[in-house]
Amino acid sequence: MLVPAQANKVFDLNDSLFFAVADRFFGKLSLLTQECTGTLLNLESVSMIDSGGISSLLKLIEQCEKSNTKIHLSNMNRSVARPLIKAKLNKRQDSLALFPTIEEAQTAFLPP
């Protein structure tokens, strides 16, 4: 039996994304987003992300690619955006996109 995919989901992150926290968070998030078509992560309150956090995010991205779920990251401050760009996450156009505002990220989910 086919179950229709749920709408996009929005999550506000409120903590730094270092390895121990990020791995646990993205693990839980992957369970919550299994049946949705898009996931928007509002990173406005995230103060930093380290290589462990990026590694955990990559695991989530890979899982979402398998289920054709798009991930949009928005509202990043410089200390979060810089490591993501350095890790070339902004080049993964298939399943991940970075946006300066939550409004732009939500609009990008709409069909053309």
C-alpha positions in Angstrom: 0.0 0.0 0.0 1.4 3.4 -0.9 1.2 6.2 1.6 1.2 9.7 0.3 4.2 11.8 1.3 3.6 14.4 4.0 4.2 18.0 3.4 7.4 19.8 4.1 8.5 20.1 7.8 10.2 23.0 9.5 12.6 22.6 12.4 14.1 25.4 14.5 17.5 24.4 15.9 18.5 26.0 19.2 21.9 24.6 20.0 25.5 24.3 18.7 26.0 21.4 16.3 29.1 19.7 17.7 29.5 15.9 17.2 27.7 14.5 20.3 24.7 16.8 20.0 24.5 16.8 16.2 24.7 13.0 15.8 21.8 12.5 18.3 19.8 15.3 16.8 20.2 14.3 13.1 19.5 10.7 14.0 16.1 11.6 15.5 15.4 14.1 12.7 16.0 11.3 10.1 13.2 9.3 11.7 10.8 12.4 11.7 11.4 13.2 8.1 11.2 9.7 6.5 7.8 10.4 4.8 8.1 14.1 3.9 9.1 15.7 0.7 11.1 18.5 2.2 12.8 19.5 5.4 13.7 23.1 6.4 16.2 23.6 9.1 16.2 27.1 10.6 19.7 27.6 11.9 19.2 31.1 13.3 19.9 30.1 16.9 22.8 27.8 16.1 26.1 29.4 17.2 28.6 26.9 15.6 29.0 23.7 13.8 32.1 21.5 13.9 33.4 18.7 11.6 31.5 16.2 13.7 28.3 18.2 13.2 29.0 18.4 9.4 29.6 14.6 9.3 26.3 14.0 11.0 24.5 16.4 8.7 26.1 14.5 5.7 24.5 11.3 7.0 21.1 12.9 7.1 21.6 14.3 3.6 22.6 10.8 2.3 19.4 9.3 3.8 17.3 12.1 2.4 18.8 11.6 -1.1 17.7 7.9 -1.0 14.1 9.0 -0.2 14.1 12.0 -2.6 13.7 14.4 0.3 15.0 18.0 -0.2 16.8 19.7 2.7 16.9 23.5 3.0 19.1 25.3 5.5 18.3 28.9 6.4 19.2 31.8 8.6 22.8 30.8 9.2 25.2 33.1 10.9 28.7 33.4 9.5 30.2 30.9 12.0 27.8 28.2 10.7 27.7 29.2 7.0 31.5 29.3 6.6 32.2 25.6 7.7 29.3 24.4 5.6 30.6 26.2 2.5 34.2 25.1 3.2 32.8 21.5 3.3 31.3 22.2 -0.1 27.7 21.5 1.1 26.5 24.4 -0.9 27.5 22.4 -4.1 25.1 19.5 -3.3 22.3 20.9 -5.5 20.4 17.7 -5.8 19.2 17.4 -2.2 20.5 20.4 -0.2 20.2 24.1 -0.6 21.3 27.0 1.6 19.2 30.2 1.9 19.7 33.5 3.7 16.1 33.6 5.0 13.4 31.2 6.1 11.0 32.8 3.6 13.3 32.1 0.7 13.8 28.5 1.8 10.0 28.0 2.1 9.4 29.6 -1.3 11.9 27.3 -3.0 9.8 24.3 -2.0 6.9 25.6 -4.1 6.5 24.2 -7.6 7.6 26.5 -10.4 
